[in-house]
């Protein structure tokens, strides 16, 4: 870049400085300021294995594991092992890390081993290379050189040779140092960003570094020391046992200085024999950019990040259809009696759901009555009745703090608003619940307490009610949030919106909700804050190792990799053919680890719910990095539900159509969290629609609700109202399974219907133009002799039977309208039929602390739902009386569902038998009565 150039102070070609002279450093100019990188090192030596081990950091409210080492000197054993609660267990939590024996340990790299500081005694320049010589030491030899004209950054390389056997580490300690006050922002993967300074000189191992550097920004430039790409190879998959180096930021003097230690003390290759040689290269970084843009520049120029993925194995629509079909199969392990997805991977016997909006959206968009009946409606009942997302009948279960109580709604306020809007604002109990939840706090997931009265919930109440007072409150509180959280660099882990720090959204600002507020108000202050938060979120996405242009052999011997956690649970070996696959398809680049607390085992998770948001925000801000990260996270990764994560080895197992088609104990490549299946389908719908919206520059647009869920599982919800498709208004998303057969897998599509039209938009995921045949399923769309094709964008030839040819530009879009056709509707139009109905829909019964609700489901019908808060510690048997019918439930949870005819009133009451055999009858209530 024009604002950065390199010099060697006072060094002339061929000049050798005398031993007593101070050898100048390498100076990199950035934004008009010189940054001096001195050729200074420290050598750490231990005669015995220093016992490297990951341990919980013990940072208040933060789940994170850090490297530690054994100490013989108690005065240096400054690490205090954290006692881990029994609730912290399950997939991703390693007992060897969390509950290993307590020992004298340190997490400060400067406490490890015998330390020898090394400064050069002379230097010689030859052309663009400077050779540094260091004084002899009886235990080792060190030499180094720098290539000052290397692009994009100067290279510093050292060679280390032990003269005595032992455990060694060579630390580069010559980068510019800053005080805390001089630093405008810092970054050390995975958790330290903004001005959250590490409280110790932690060493981040290579396999936990999304880019292999730490960075400091002084308000003008960002400085870092970057491990050269060859030091972090693509194969094998980076893990702790093969991590060749670690990176640090804090110094013993409490300054901030980017550092690299290679090998890590006690780590891979640190045990050296006499005469063995170790070499290492690093790049000296100074950029006139903030940290996130420096991250982008390093990712793109050093590690080759770009728009690198394409569909290749299947379109996203094929994957979506397969995932939806899988979600309704017995392999997806939905427990009907508990109205939830089995969560046995983490909590045996429990169920956990994310949101009723995921299956409701799928049912609407895909015109799928089975999805509504088998998943959406049961989850609606679950979300209104349960206390927490994780429900277990076992009252002794402590893992992840489940609840046994029916003290709902667990549904976030935003979900209540989305349900209220989807069903035509006819169910007033949703609105009443929203207002009640706004005035209280609730623990929904794990032990995180959520405050109801905040700017996000005020925004959702405005959307539900149209009351301008809520919008004023949302903006006033959001403006305070911008000042205190967004425009003020955070110095501690105490964001009240975060609760605890585990999943990545807790470490950034609420950029997703800020983008929602921008869309609602048009105020660019919220967009700018959303862009800032999204870019900070990219710091959790893998940009290293670089991806080689080569094939990789996977599934050697016909065996898929086996995830150790599942091996320990007795899961069986899986078999897939040994094959070669291009490295790019196997890469984790663009994905994140699951969380700060499980990053050591969950390298890259496929639940990339951030992707559609980044795609949309990147479009608004014309930020290609966000757009490319979004695409890298989703495209060309699977044909069906891929399980949760990339872990021990690279494999194509996740790509296979039948990968998820196994019983629970037969899954061993990665963990299956069955409550993720439906959110993943929503994520793909969101990505497909957003891709069409952004590529059409807004000519395609559909209204959306907000799926909040929990953790990182946020997405937009589509399908509940019509939108715009180029010149056509009132276009209804309609994408039933197997709607199209496309001859080229590089095309994804969205489809909508309007009267006698089928509207189709095709997005090309490859860098080459695509011309291909498209066949519309004649069972789903009826054609006549007058049917034809009109083109909005791209090119298409005329229709023959139900087939036409479309041409889509490279990375572009084509859109057509099929005229004079008849979509064969199944269910969608009934659920969306809005007949105003203000009849009574809720009653509270004091007997059994029961709740009675009347669901008004458009033209699809009505449902009576009654549940008791009282459990089997009080009640032995419950009977619902309605009309001349009765239903009895003798098993907790006590709940009843009664299908009703449209417009039918229902009078009901309960009779309860307690554990002592006494029977009590409740008052009688009537729902559906016109008021």
KARA-V409758 format. One record per run of one state. SS is the DSSP state (h for helix, s for strand, l for the rest). FROM is the first residue (numbers start at 0). LEN is the number of residues. If there is no record, write none. Layout:
ss = (SS,SS)
from = (FROM,FROM)
len = (LEN,LEN)
//
This chain:
ss = (l,s,l,s,l,s,l,s,l,s,l,s,l,s,l,s,l,h,l,s,l,h,l,s,l,h,l,s,l,s,l,s,l,s,l,s,l,s,l,s,l,s,l,s,l,s,l,s,h,l,s,l,s,l,h,l,h,l,s,l,s,l,s,l,s,l,h,l,h,l,h,l,s,h,l,s,l,s,l,h,l,h,l,s,l,s,l,h,l,h,l,s,l,s,l,h,l,h,l,s,l,s,h,l,h,l,h,s,l,s,l,h,s,l,h,l,s,l,s,h,l,s,l,s,l,s,l,h,l,h,l,s,l,h,l,h,l,h,l,s,l,s,l,s,l,s,l,s,l,s,l,s,l,s,l,s,l,s,l,s,l,s,l,s,l,s,l,h,l,s,l,h,s,l,h,l,s,l,s,l,s,l,s,l,s,l,s,l,s,l)
from = (0,3,8,15,16,25,30,32,37,40,46,52,56,61,62,64,70,73,76,78,79,94,98,104,106,108,111,113,118,119,126,128,134,136,137,139,147,153,162,165,172,177,178,184,188,191,194,203,205,208,213,217,221,227,228,231,239,242,244,250,255,262,270,272,276,287,290,301,315,327,329,332,333,335,338,339,342,350,352,355,365,368,385,389,391,402,403,412,422,427,438,440,445,447,451,454,465,467,486,500,501,502,503,507,510,521,523,540,541,550,554,555,558,559,563,568,574,575,578,582,586,591,592,594,595,603,605,609,621,623,634,644,646,652,655,663,666,675,695,699,701,704,707,714,717,722,725,727,733,739,742,746,754,756,764,769,776,780,793,794,796,799,800,802,808,812,823,827,832,841,845,846,849,856,857,860,861,868,874,882,884,889,894,900,905,914,918,921,924,927)
len = (3,5,7,1,9,5,2,5,3,6,6,4,5,1,2,6,3,3,2,1,15,4,6,2,2,3,2,5,1,7,2,6,2,1,2,8,6,9,3,7,5,1,6,4,3,3,9,2,3,5,4,4,6,1,3,8,3,2,6,5,7,8,2,4,11,3,11,14,12,2,3,1,2,3,1,3,8,2,3,10,3,17,4,2,11,1,9,10,5,11,2,5,2,4,3,11,2,19,14,1,1,1,4,3,11,2,17,1,9,4,1,3,1,4,5,6,1,3,4,4,5,1,2,1,8,2,4,12,2,11,10,2,6,3,8,3,9,20,4,2,3,3,7,3,5,3,2,6,6,3,4,8,2,8,5,7,4,13,1,2,3,1,2,6,4,11,4,5,9,4,1,3,7,1,3,1,7,6,8,2,5,5,6,5,9,4,3,3,3,4)
//
